[in-house]
Amino acid sequence: MRGGMNMNNMMKQMKKMQDQMVKAQEELKEKTVEGSAGGGVVTVVVNGHKEVKDVIIKPEAVDPDDVEMLQDLVLAAINDAMKQVDDLTSQSMGKFTGGMNIPGLF
């Protein structure tokens, strides 16, 4: 009976896939995306692990009489960047999950 052999192969394949997924996740950390708002007056740089790396605010975005607008622009830029990270993660990890959304994987 050769059942054990197939199980062994499957475990090897799983391990290989796991290693590739770990590598892909590490690569995501190295990648960055830029989210912007207000036509680029506020730019936020985020890496693939959703860590904000940089916030760039051009002087024309700063109006002491309208701090709320600046806050909204920063929020919009962050949300834009986070959405791009989600897209990047889907592309990068999608090849492993075959489009399945596995809860708790990311």
SEGUGU-293404 format. One record per atom (N, C-alpha, C, O, CB): residue in one letter; chain; z, y, x. Coordinates in Angstrom, 3 decimals. Glycine has a CB too. Layout:
// SEGUGU-293404
<pt "A","A",<Z,Y,X>>
...
***
This chain:
// SEGUGU-293404
<pt "M","A",<0.000,-1.203,0.848>>
<pt "M","A",<0.000,0.000,0.000>>
<pt "M","A",<0.000,1.249,0.880>>
<pt "M","A",<0.792,1.369,1.815>>
<pt "M","A",<1.234,0.008,-0.958>>
<pt "R","A",<-0.899,2.169,0.564>>
<pt "R","A",<-1.038,3.330,1.448>>
<pt "R","A",<-0.564,4.620,0.803>>
<pt "R","A",<-0.956,5.706,1.232>>
<pt "R","A",<-2.475,3.483,1.873>>
<pt "G","A",<0.260,4.520,-0.205>>
<pt "G","A",<0.739,5.717,-0.914>>
<pt "G","A",<1.445,6.702,-0.004>>
<pt "G","A",<1.300,7.915,-0.150>>
<pt "G","A",<1.671,5.320,-2.027>>
<pt "G","A",<2.218,6.164,0.947>>
<pt "G","A",<2.978,7.020,1.851>>
<pt "G","A",<2.083,7.912,2.703>>
<pt "G","A",<2.432,9.052,3.010>>
<pt "G","A",<3.850,6.176,2.745>>
<pt "M","A",<0.947,7.386,3.073>>
<pt "M","A",<0.010,8.129,3.914>>
<pt "M","A",<-0.485,9.390,3.198>>
<pt "M","A",<-0.527,10.468,3.791>>
<pt "M","A",<-1.182,7.236,4.304>>
<pt "N","A",<-0.857,9.250,1.931>>
<pt "N","A",<-1.343,10.394,1.167>>
<pt "N","A",<-0.260,11.458,1.008>>
<pt "N","A",<-0.528,12.657,1.090>>
<pt "N","A",<-1.838,9.940,-0.205>>
<pt "M","A",<0.965,10.997,0.780>>
<pt "M","A",<2.081,11.923,0.634>>
<pt "M","A",<2.250,12.728,1.919>>
<pt "M","A",<2.494,13.935,1.889>>
<pt "M","A",<3.385,11.163,0.289>>
<pt "N","A",<2.115,12.037,3.043>>
<pt "N","A",<2.216,12.678,4.342>>
<pt "N","A",<1.169,13.769,4.504>>
<pt "N","A",<1.473,14.881,4.935>>
<pt "N","A",<2.075,11.650,5.448>>
<pt "N","A",<-0.072,13.435,4.153>>
<pt "N","A",<-1.168,14.404,4.239>>
<pt "N","A",<-0.901,15.611,3.355>>
<pt "N","A",<-1.126,16.754,3.754>>
<pt "N","A",<-2.495,13.751,3.844>>
<pt "M","A",<-0.417,15.340,2.144>>
<pt "M","A",<-0.142,16.428,1.220>>
<pt "M","A",<0.934,17.353,1.785>>
<pt "M","A",<0.832,18.575,1.676>>
<pt "M","A",<0.288,15.875,-0.145>>
<pt "M","A",<1.953,16.770,2.381>>
<pt "M","A",<3.019,17.580,2.969>>
<pt "M","A",<2.473,18.428,4.116>>
<pt "M","A",<2.862,19.585,4.274>>
<pt "M","A",<4.171,16.683,3.468>>
<pt "K","A",<1.580,17.860,4.909>>
<pt "K","A",<0.966,18.601,6.013>>
<pt "K","A",<0.162,19.783,5.469>>
<pt "K","A",<0.241,20.897,5.987>>
<pt "K","A",<0.056,17.670,6.858>>
<pt "Q","A",<-0.615,19.516,4.410>>
<pt "Q","A",<-1.426,20.574,3.793>>
<pt "Q","A",<-0.532,21.688,3.262>>
<pt "Q","A",<-0.815,22.872,3.447>>
<pt "Q","A",<-2.296,20.000,2.651>>
<pt "M","A",<0.557,21.285,2.596>>
<pt "M","A",<1.491,22.276,2.044>>
<pt "M","A",<2.085,23.136,3.162>>
<pt "M","A",<2.184,24.357,3.045>>
<pt "M","A",<2.623,21.575,1.250>>
<pt "K","A",<2.474,22.471,4.240>>
<pt "K","A",<3.066,23.172,5.382>>
<pt "K","A",<2.058,24.151,5.968>>
<pt "K","A",<2.396,25.290,6.289>>
<pt "K","A",<3.535,22.168,6.465>>
<pt "K","A",<0.805,23.691,6.104>>
<pt "K","A",<-0.247,24.536,6.656>>
<pt "K","A",<-0.455,25.769,5.762>>
<pt "K","A",<-0.567,26.896,6.246>>
<pt "K","A",<-1.569,23.735,6.800>>
<pt "M","A",<-0.502,25.523,4.456>>
<pt "M","A",<-0.692,26.620,3.522>>
<pt "M","A",<0.481,27.601,3.591>>
<pt "M","A",<0.297,28.817,3.541>>
<pt "M","A",<-0.856,26.082,2.096>>
<pt "Q","A",<1.687,27.044,3.707>>
<pt "Q","A",<2.874,27.888,3.795>>
<pt "Q","A",<2.820,28.768,5.042>>
<pt "Q","A",<3.119,29.961,4.990>>
<pt "Q","A",<4.146,27.026,3.807>>
<pt "D","A",<2.432,28.158,6.162>>
<pt "D","A",<2.316,28.913,7.414>>
<pt "D","A",<1.298,30.043,7.269>>
<pt "D","A",<1.523,31.161,7.732>>
<pt "D","A",<1.913,27.977,8.576>>
<pt "Q","A",<0.177,29.733,6.621>>
<pt "Q","A",<-0.863,30.753,6.428>>
<pt "Q","A",<-0.355,31.879,5.524>>
<pt "Q","A",<-0.671,33.049,5.740>>
<pt "Q","A",<-2.137,30.119,5.824>>
<pt "M","A",<0.433,31.513,4.513>>
<pt "M","A",<0.975,32.535,3.605>>
<pt "M","A",<1.958,33.439,4.338>>
<pt "M","A",<1.956,34.655,4.146>>
<pt "M","A",<1.666,31.873,2.393>>
<pt "V","A",<2.797,32.840,5.178>>
<pt "V","A",<3.752,33.628,5.961>>
<pt "V","A",<2.993,34.589,6.874>>
<pt "V","A",<3.351,35.761,6.997>>
<pt "V","A",<4.684,32.702,6.795>>
<pt "K","A",<1.951,34.080,7.504>>
<pt "K","A",<1.132,34.904,8.393>>
<pt "K","A",<0.485,36.055,7.601>>
<pt "K","A",<0.456,37.198,8.057>>
<pt "K","A",<0.040,34.037,9.087>>
<pt "A","A",<-0.024,35.733,6.424>>
<pt "A","A",<-0.659,36.759,5.586>>
<pt "A","A",<0.359,37.825,5.189>>
<pt "A","A",<0.039,39.014,5.147>>
<pt "A","A",<-1.287,36.121,4.322>>
<pt "Q","A",<1.583,37.393,4.898>>
<pt "Q","A",<2.608,38.367,4.523>>
<pt "Q","A",<2.984,39.247,5.706>>
<pt "Q","A",<3.231,40.442,5.542>>
<pt "Q","A",<3.851,37.656,3.983>>
<pt "E","A",<3.028,38.658,6.898>>
<pt "E","A",<3.312,39.454,8.101>>
<pt "E","A",<2.198,40.462,8.346>>
<pt "E","A",<2.448,41.604,8.733>>
<pt "E","A",<3.483,38.540,9.337>>
<pt "E","A",<0.957,40.019,8.112>>
<pt "E","A",<-0.178,40.936,8.286>>
<pt "E","A",<-0.109,42.079,7.284>>
<pt "E","A",<-0.478,43.211,7.595>>
<pt "E","A",<-1.513,40.184,8.134>>
<pt "L","A",<0.367,41.776,6.077>>
<pt "L","A",<0.504,42.834,5.064>>
<pt "L","A",<1.440,43.934,5.548>>
<pt "L","A",<1.232,45.115,5.271>>
<pt "L","A",<1.023,42.250,3.738>>
<pt "K","A",<2.482,43.519,6.280>>
<pt "K","A",<3.441,44.513,6.770>>
<pt "K","A",<2.778,45.488,7.728>>
<pt "K","A",<3.174,46.650,7.826>>
<pt "K","A",<4.622,43.824,7.458>>
<pt "E","A",<1.751,44.995,8.443>>
<pt "E","A",<1.051,45.841,9.416>>
<pt "E","A",<0.035,46.764,8.747>>
<pt "E","A",<-0.343,47.792,9.308>>
<pt "E","A",<0.349,44.973,10.453>>
<pt "K","A",<-0.404,46.390,7.545>>
<pt "K","A",<-1.414,47.197,6.868>>
<pt "K","A",<-0.746,48.365,6.146>>
<pt "K","A",<0.380,48.259,5.660>>
<pt "K","A",<-2.227,46.336,5.872>>
<pt "T","A",<-1.469,49.479,6.089>>
<pt "T","A",<-0.938,50.611,5.335>>
<pt "T","A",<-1.997,51.100,4.353>>
<pt "T","A",<-3.200,50.948,4.569>>
<pt "T","A",<-0.496,51.759,6.287>>
<pt "V","A",<-1.506,51.693,3.268>>
<pt "V","A",<-2.392,52.328,2.302>>
<pt "V","A",<-1.891,53.754,2.100>>
<pt "V","A",<-0.725,54.065,2.344>>
<pt "V","A",<-2.436,51.532,0.941>>
<pt "E","A",<-2.795,54.603,1.653>>
<pt "E","A",<-2.430,55.985,1.370>>
<pt "E","A",<-2.594,56.250,-0.110>>
<pt "E","A",<-3.645,55.992,-0.695>>
<pt "E","A",<-3.281,56.968,2.196>>
<pt "G","A",<-1.541,56.766,-0.698>>
<pt "G","A",<-1.626,57.224,-2.083>>
<pt "G","A",<-1.606,58.733,-2.041>>
<pt "G","A",<-0.919,59.326,-1.209>>
<pt "G","A",<-0.456,56.654,-2.971>>
<pt "S","A",<-2.358,59.366,-2.936>>
<pt "S","A",<-2.322,60.828,-2.916>>
<pt "S","A",<-2.337,61.372,-4.338>>
<pt "S","A",<-2.653,60.670,-5.299>>
<pt "S","A",<-3.512,61.394,-2.113>>
<pt "A","A",<-1.986,62.637,-4.433>>
<pt "A","A",<-1.973,63.302,-5.733>>
<pt "A","A",<-2.323,64.772,-5.527>>
<pt "A","A",<-2.238,65.303,-4.420>>
<pt "A","A",<-0.583,63.149,-6.436>>
<pt "G","A",<-2.713,65.400,-6.607>>
<pt "G","A",<-3.036,66.821,-6.538>>
<pt "G","A",<-4.207,67.105,-5.625>>
<pt "G","A",<-4.236,68.120,-4.929>>
<pt "G","A",<-1.841,67.599,-6.076>>
<pt "G","A",<-5.189,66.189,-5.631>>
<pt "G","A",<-6.367,66.391,-4.798>>
<pt "G","A",<-6.044,66.302,-3.316>>
<pt "G","A",<-6.735,66.889,-2.482>>
<pt "G","A",<-6.994,67.728,-5.103>>
<pt "G","A",<-4.984,65.559,-2.994>>
<pt "G","A",<-4.657,65.346,-1.590>>
<pt "G","A",<-3.618,66.300,-1.020>>
<pt "G","A",<-3.370,66.292,0.186>>
<pt "G","A",<-5.884,65.450,-0.789>>
<pt "V","A",<-2.995,67.135,-1.883>>
<pt "V","A",<-1.960,68.033,-1.348>>
<pt "V","A",<-0.683,67.255,-1.022>>
<pt "V","A",<0.127,67.680,-0.198>>
<pt "V","A",<-1.649,69.165,-2.359>>
<pt "V","A",<-0.520,66.099,-1.689>>
<pt "V","A",<0.594,65.216,-1.352>>
<pt "V","A",<0.017,63.840,-1.046>>
<pt "V","A",<-0.718,63.272,-1.854>>
<pt "V","A",<1.651,65.147,-2.515>>
<pt "T","A",<0.357,63.308,0.128>>
<pt "T","A",<-0.100,61.983,0.531>>
<pt "T","A",<1.111,61.160,0.939>>
<pt "T","A",<2.006,61.640,1.635>>
<pt "T","A",<-1.137,62.068,1.695>>
<pt "V","A",<1.118,59.911,0.491>>
<pt "V","A",<2.202,59.005,0.844>>
<pt "V","A",<1.584,57.780,1.513>>
<pt "V","A",<0.638,57.190,0.990>>
<pt "V","A",<3.051,58.603,-0.416>>
<pt "V","A",<2.121,57.402,2.666>>
<pt "V","A",<1.643,56.226,3.388>>
<pt "V","A",<2.680,55.115,3.201>>
<pt "V","A",<3.865,55.290,3.483>>
<pt "V","A",<1.407,56.542,4.918>>
<pt "V","A",<2.193,53.960,2.714>>
<pt "V","A",<3.074,52.837,2.420>>
<pt "V","A",<2.499,51.594,3.097>>
<pt "V","A",<1.282,51.413,3.127>>
<pt "V","A",<3.229,52.622,0.871>>
<pt "N","A",<3.370,50.733,3.642>>
<pt "N","A",<2.847,49.501,4.226>>
<pt "N","A",<2.791,48.407,3.170>>
<pt "N","A",<3.218,48.593,2.031>>
<pt "N","A",<3.709,49.053,5.421>>
<pt "G","A",<2.254,47.258,3.578>>
<pt "G","A",<2.050,46.162,2.632>>
<pt "G","A",<3.328,45.542,2.098>>
<pt "G","A",<3.282,44.717,1.185>>
<pt "G","A",<1.242,45.106,3.274>>
<pt "H","A",<4.468,45.929,2.654>>
<pt "H","A",<5.748,45.444,2.133>>
<pt "H","A",<6.443,46.510,1.288>>
<pt "H","A",<7.645,46.435,1.030>>
<pt "H","A",<6.662,45.010,3.285>>
<pt "K","A",<5.664,47.498,0.868>>
<pt "K","A",<6.145,48.581,0.005>>
<pt "K","A",<7.230,49.433,0.653>>
<pt "K","A",<8.129,49.941,-0.017>>
<pt "K","A",<6.669,48.009,-1.282>>
<pt "E","A",<7.124,49.577,1.974>>
<pt "E","A",<8.004,50.508,2.669>>
<pt "E","A",<7.234,51.805,2.858>>
<pt "E","A",<6.126,51.807,3.394>>
<pt "E","A",<8.498,49.928,4.044>>
<pt "V","A",<7.832,52.917,2.410>>
<pt "V","A",<7.183,54.217,2.573>>
<pt "V","A",<7.314,54.611,4.038>>
<pt "V","A",<8.418,54.723,4.571>>
<pt "V","A",<7.816,55.308,1.625>>
<pt "K","A",<6.161,54.821,4.682>>
<pt "K","A",<6.139,55.120,6.109>>
<pt "K","A",<5.999,56.609,6.393>>
<pt "K","A",<6.446,57.093,7.433>>
<pt "K","A",<5.016,54.372,6.771>>
<pt "D","A",<5.380,57.332,5.473>>
<pt "D","A",<5.132,58.743,5.733>>
<pt "D","A",<4.894,59.473,4.413>>
<pt "D","A",<4.314,58.919,3.479>>
<pt "D","A",<3.925,58.924,6.685>>
<pt "V","A",<5.345,60.707,4.353>>
<pt "V","A",<5.070,61.574,3.212>>
<pt "V","A",<4.518,62.874,3.801>>
<pt "V","A",<5.186,63.545,4.589>>
<pt "V","A",<6.373,61.824,2.317>>
<pt "I","A",<3.302,63.215,3.410>>
<pt "I","A",<2.675,64.436,3.924>>
<pt "I","A",<2.490,65.401,2.762>>
<pt "I","A",<1.826,65.090,1.774>>
<pt "I","A",<1.302,64.127,4.624>>
<pt "I","A",<3.090,66.572,2.900>>
<pt "I","A",<2.998,67.586,1.841>>
<pt "I","A",<2.374,68.843,2.437>>
<pt "I","A",<2.931,69.457,3.347>>
<pt "I","A",<4.412,67.899,1.219>>
<pt "K","A",<1.222,69.211,1.915>>
<pt "K","A",<0.559,70.418,2.419>>
<pt "K","A",<1.296,71.650,1.890>>
<pt "K","A",<1.839,71.630,0.786>>
<pt "K","A",<-0.950,70.450,1.996>>
<pt "P","A",<1.310,72.720,2.685>>
<pt "P","A",<2.048,73.930,2.307>>
<pt "P","A",<1.697,74.456,0.908>>
<pt "P","A",<2.558,74.967,0.191>>
<pt "P","A",<1.787,75.012,3.322>>
<pt "E","A",<0.411,74.322,0.532>>
<pt "E","A",<0.019,74.878,-0.779>>
<pt "E","A",<0.643,74.123,-1.949>>
<pt "E","A",<0.597,74.597,-3.084>>
<pt "E","A",<-1.497,74.857,-0.921>>
<pt "A","A",<1.230,72.945,-1.683>>
<pt "A","A",<1.880,72.183,-2.755>>
<pt "A","A",<3.293,72.691,-3.004>>
<pt "A","A",<3.917,72.357,-4.011>>
<pt "A","A",<1.914,70.687,-2.410>>
<pt "V","A",<3.789,73.503,-2.073>>
<pt "V","A",<5.176,73.952,-2.155>>
<pt "V","A",<5.253,75.314,-2.838>>
<pt "V","A",<4.892,76.343,-2.267>>
<pt "V","A",<5.811,74.019,-0.752>>
<pt "D","A",<5.732,75.283,-4.073>>
<pt "D","A",<5.938,76.508,-4.841>>
<pt "D","A",<7.409,76.555,-5.225>>
<pt "D","A",<7.850,75.792,-6.084>>
<pt "D","A",<5.007,76.566,-6.114>>
<pt "P","A",<8.183,77.459,-4.587>>
<pt "P","A",<9.625,77.516,-4.870>>
<pt "P","A",<9.928,77.709,-6.360>>
<pt "P","A",<10.997,77.325,-6.833>>
<pt "P","A",<10.262,78.646,-4.074>>
<pt "D","A",<8.991,78.301,-7.089>>
<pt "D","A",<9.216,78.523,-8.518>>
<pt "D","A",<8.853,77.304,-9.352>>
<pt "D","A",<9.137,77.267,-10.549>>
<pt "D","A",<8.416,79.719,-8.991>>
<pt "D","A",<8.229,76.306,-8.732>>
<pt "D","A",<7.814,75.133,-9.495>>
<pt "D","A",<8.060,73.854,-8.692>>
<pt "D","A",<7.132,73.130,-8.333>>
<pt "D","A",<6.329,75.242,-9.884>>
<pt "V","A",<9.330,73.606,-8.429>>
<pt "V","A",<9.721,72.419,-7.673>>
<pt "V","A",<9.363,71.154,-8.457>>
<pt "V","A",<9.018,70.129,-7.869>>
<pt "V","A",<11.237,72.450,-7.355>>
<pt "E","A",<9.448,71.231,-9.778>>
<pt "E","A",<9.139,70.065,-10.617>>
<pt "E","A",<7.729,69.553,-10.393>>
<pt "E","A",<7.492,68.346,-10.370>>
<pt "E","A",<9.324,70.408,-12.080>>
<pt "M","A",<6.786,70.487,-10.228>>
<pt "M","A",<5.402,70.072,-10.009>>
<pt "M","A",<5.295,69.259,-8.717>>
<pt "M","A",<4.612,68.236,-8.673>>
<pt "M","A",<4.465,71.304,-9.954>>
<pt "L","A",<5.976,69.725,-7.669>>
<pt "L","A",<5.956,69.024,-6.389>>
<pt "L","A",<6.566,67.629,-6.537>>
<pt "L","A",<6.046,66.655,-5.993>>
<pt "L","A",<6.714,69.834,-5.317>>
<pt "Q","A",<7.674,67.544,-7.278>>
<pt "Q","A",<8.309,66.244,-7.510>>
<pt "Q","A",<7.351,65.305,-8.233>>
<pt "Q","A",<7.251,64.127,-7.891>>
<pt "Q","A",<9.608,66.410,-8.324>>
<pt "D","A",<6.647,65.829,-9.233>>
<pt "D","A",<5.673,65.024,-9.983>>
<pt "D","A",<4.544,64.544,-9.072>>
<pt "D","A",<4.097,63.402,-9.172>>
<pt "D","A",<5.093,65.837,-11.158>>
<pt "L","A",<4.088,65.431,-8.183>>
<pt "L","A",<3.007,65.068,-7.260>>
<pt "L","A",<3.462,63.966,-6.303>>
<pt "L","A",<2.711,63.030,-6.027>>
<pt "L","A",<2.537,66.306,-6.464>>
<pt "V","A",<4.694,64.080,-5.797>>
<pt "V","A",<5.224,63.064,-4.880>>
<pt "V","A",<5.328,61.725,-5.607>>
<pt "V","A",<4.939,60.685,-5.074>>
<pt "V","A",<6.615,63.491,-4.317>>
<pt "L","A",<5.858,61.763,-6.830>>
<pt "L","A",<5.955,60.540,-7.637>>
<pt "L","A",<4.588,59.914,-7.874>>
<pt "L","A",<4.406,58.705,-7.728>>
<pt "L","A",<6.623,60.840,-8.976>>
<pt "A","A",<3.637,60.754,-8.241>>
<pt "A","A",<2.282,60.260,-8.519>>
<pt "A","A",<1.668,59.640,-7.265>>
<pt "A","A",<1.009,58.603,-7.342>>
<pt "A","A",<1.382,61.405,-9.042>>
<pt "A","A",<1.883,60.272,-6.114>>
<pt "A","A",<1.332,59.761,-4.866>>
<pt "A","A",<1.970,58.417,-4.507>>
<pt "A","A",<1.283,57.499,-4.057>>
<pt "A","A",<1.545,60.778,-3.729>>
<pt "I","A",<3.288,58.306,-4.708>>
<pt "I","A",<3.983,57.045,-4.422>>
<pt "I","A",<3.470,55.943,-5.350>>
<pt "I","A",<3.181,54.835,-4.898>>
<pt "I","A",<5.521,57.215,-4.581>>
<pt "N","A",<3.358,56.242,-6.634>>
<pt "N","A",<2.868,55.242,-7.589>>
<pt "N","A",<1.439,54.820,-7.270>>
<pt "N","A",<1.084,53.650,-7.414>>
<pt "N","A",<2.942,55.788,-9.016>>
<pt "D","A",<0.625,55.771,-6.839>>
<pt "D","A",<-0.752,55.471,-6.445>>
<pt "D","A",<-0.746,54.497,-5.253>>
<pt "D","A",<-1.489,53.515,-5.237>>
<pt "D","A",<-1.521,56.785,-6.082>>
<pt "A","A",<0.097,54.786,-4.271>>
<pt "A","A",<0.178,53.927,-3.083>>
<pt "A","A",<0.690,52.535,-3.460>>
<pt "A","A",<0.173,51.533,-2.965>>
<pt "A","A",<1.099,54.564,-2.015>>
<pt "M","A",<1.703,52.463,-4.333>>
<pt "M","A",<2.272,51.168,-4.721>>
<pt "M","A",<1.236,50.307,-5.450>>
<pt "M","A",<1.186,49.090,-5.271>>
<pt "M","A",<3.510,51.374,-5.615>>
<pt "K","A",<0.421,50.954,-6.267>>
<pt "K","A",<-0.619,50.210,-6.979>>
<pt "K","A",<-1.624,49.636,-5.974>>
<pt "K","A",<-2.088,48.505,-6.116>>
<pt "K","A",<-1.342,51.123,-8.015>>
<pt "Q","A",<-1.948,50.443,-4.954>>
<pt "Q","A",<-2.873,49.965,-3.921>>
<pt "Q","A",<-2.282,48.791,-3.139>>
<pt "Q","A",<-2.999,47.869,-2.752>>
<pt "Q","A",<-3.230,51.106,-2.960>>
<pt "V","A",<-0.955,48.836,-2.908>>
<pt "V","A",<-0.297,47.718,-2.209>>
<pt "V","A",<-0.390,46.460,-3.073>>
<pt "V","A",<-0.651,45.369,-2.565>>
<pt "V","A",<1.203,48.056,-1.887>>
<pt "D","A",<-0.173,46.620,-4.388>>
<pt "D","A",<-0.291,45.466,-5.294>>
<pt "D","A",<-1.685,44.861,-5.214>>
<pt "D","A",<-1.839,43.640,-5.166>>
<pt "D","A",<0.024,45.879,-6.748>>
<pt "D","A",<-2.702,45.723,-5.201>>
<pt "D","A",<-4.083,45.243,-5.096>>
<pt "D","A",<-4.310,44.518,-3.776>>
<pt "D","A",<-4.938,43.461,-3.730>>
<pt "D","A",<-5.069,46.412,-5.230>>
<pt "L","A",<-3.785,45.107,-2.705>>
<pt "L","A",<-3.917,44.524,-1.370>>
<pt "L","A",<-3.235,43.151,-1.325>>
<pt "L","A",<-3.780,42.190,-0.782>>
<pt "L","A",<-3.306,45.469,-0.299>>
<pt "T","A",<-2.043,43.081,-1.902>>
<pt "T","A",<-1.276,41.828,-1.924>>
<pt "T","A",<-2.024,40.771,-2.734>>
<pt "T","A",<-2.109,39.614,-2.324>>
<pt "T","A",<0.142,42.060,-2.518>>
<pt "S","A",<-2.565,41.171,-3.885>>
<pt "S","A",<-3.319,40.233,-4.715>>
<pt "S","A",<-4.508,39.671,-3.948>>
<pt "S","A",<-4.770,38.469,-3.984>>
<pt "S","A",<-3.797,40.915,-6.005>>
<pt "Q","A",<-5.230,40.558,-3.247>>
<pt "Q","A",<-6.390,40.118,-2.461>>
<pt "Q","A",<-5.950,39.176,-1.353>>
<pt "Q","A",<-6.552,38.122,-1.141>>
<pt "Q","A",<-7.140,41.328,-1.863>>
<pt "S","A",<-4.900,39.563,-0.651>>
<pt "S","A",<-4.473,38.816,0.519>>
<pt "S","A",<-3.863,37.470,0.139>>
<pt "S","A",<-4.142,36.459,0.784>>
<pt "S","A",<-3.478,39.630,1.321>>
<pt "M","A",<-3.036,37.449,-0.900>>
<pt "M","A",<-2.328,36.232,-1.268>>
<pt "M","A",<-3.089,35.416,-2.308>>
<pt "M","A",<-2.829,34.227,-2.492>>
<pt "M","A",<-0.951,36.573,-1.792>>
<pt "G","A",<-4.022,36.061,-2.977>>
<pt "G","A",<-4.767,35.390,-4.037>>
<pt "G","A",<-5.520,34.169,-3.562>>
<pt "G","A",<-5.712,33.215,-4.316>>
<pt "G","A",<-5.724,36.340,-4.660>>
<pt "K","A",<-5.949,34.199,-2.300>>
<pt "K","A",<-6.703,33.059,-1.778>>
<pt "K","A",<-5.834,31.810,-1.662>>
<pt "K","A",<-6.350,30.693,-1.607>>
<pt "K","A",<-7.299,33.402,-0.419>>
<pt "F","A",<-4.504,32.000,-1.623>>
<pt "F","A",<-3.600,30.845,-1.534>>
<pt "F","A",<-3.231,30.321,-2.916>>
<pt "F","A",<-3.107,29.115,-3.130>>
<pt "F","A",<-2.331,31.219,-0.764>>
<pt "T","A",<-3.057,31.260,-3.853>>
<pt "T","A",<-2.577,30.860,-5.168>>
<pt "T","A",<-3.729,30.606,-6.126>>
<pt "T","A",<-3.520,30.150,-7.250>>
<pt "T","A",<-1.653,31.921,-5.737>>
<pt "G","A",<-4.952,30.903,-5.678>>
<pt "G","A",<-6.119,30.692,-6.529>>
<pt "G","A",<-6.043,31.523,-7.797>>
<pt "G","A",<-6.519,31.115,-8.857>>
<pt "G","A",<-6.256,29.222,-6.881>>
<pt "G","A",<-5.433,32.701,-7.669>>
<pt "G","A",<-5.338,33.592,-8.821>>
<pt "G","A",<-4.140,33.308,-9.706>>
<pt "G","A",<-3.854,34.074,-10.627>>
<pt "G","A",<-6.583,33.495,-9.634>>
<pt "M","A",<-3.431,32.211,-9.438>>
<pt "M","A",<-2.224,31.930,-10.229>>
<pt "M","A",<-1.156,32.910,-9.822>>
<pt "M","A",<-1.008,33.220,-8.640>>
<pt "M","A",<-1.732,30.462,-10.034>>
<pt "N","A",<-0.417,33.397,-10.777>>
<pt "N","A",<0.690,34.277,-10.451>>
<pt "N","A",<1.951,33.435,-10.402>>
<pt "N","A",<2.482,33.047,-11.443>>
<pt "N","A",<0.821,35.439,-11.482>>
<pt "I","A",<2.432,33.152,-9.205>>
<pt "I","A",<3.609,32.294,-9.070>>
<pt "I","A",<4.843,33.184,-8.977>>
<pt "I","A",<5.017,33.896,-7.988>>
<pt "I","A",<3.494,31.359,-7.815>>
<pt "P","A",<5.695,33.155,-9.989>>
<pt "P","A",<6.866,34.035,-10.011>>
<pt "P","A",<7.741,33.826,-8.788>>
<pt "P","A",<7.955,32.697,-8.346>>
<pt "P","A",<7.684,33.802,-11.275>>
<pt "G","A",<8.237,34.914,-8.253>>
<pt "G","A",<9.152,34.857,-7.124>>
<pt "G","A",<8.478,34.615,-5.792>>
<pt "G","A",<9.155,34.503,-4.770>>
<pt "G","A",<10.152,33.802,-7.354>>
<pt "L","A",<7.155,34.532,-5.782>>
<pt "L","A",<6.445,34.264,-4.528>>
<pt "L","A",<6.339,35.546,-3.699>>
<pt "L","A",<6.444,35.505,-2.473>>
<pt "L","A",<5.034,33.683,-4.809>>
<pt "F","A",<6.132,36.668,-4.357>>
<pt "F","A",<6.004,37.921,-3.616>>
<pt "F","A",<7.171,38.823,-3.965>>
<pt "F","A",<7.264,39.938,-3.451>>
<pt "F","A",<4.656,38.622,-3.926>>
***
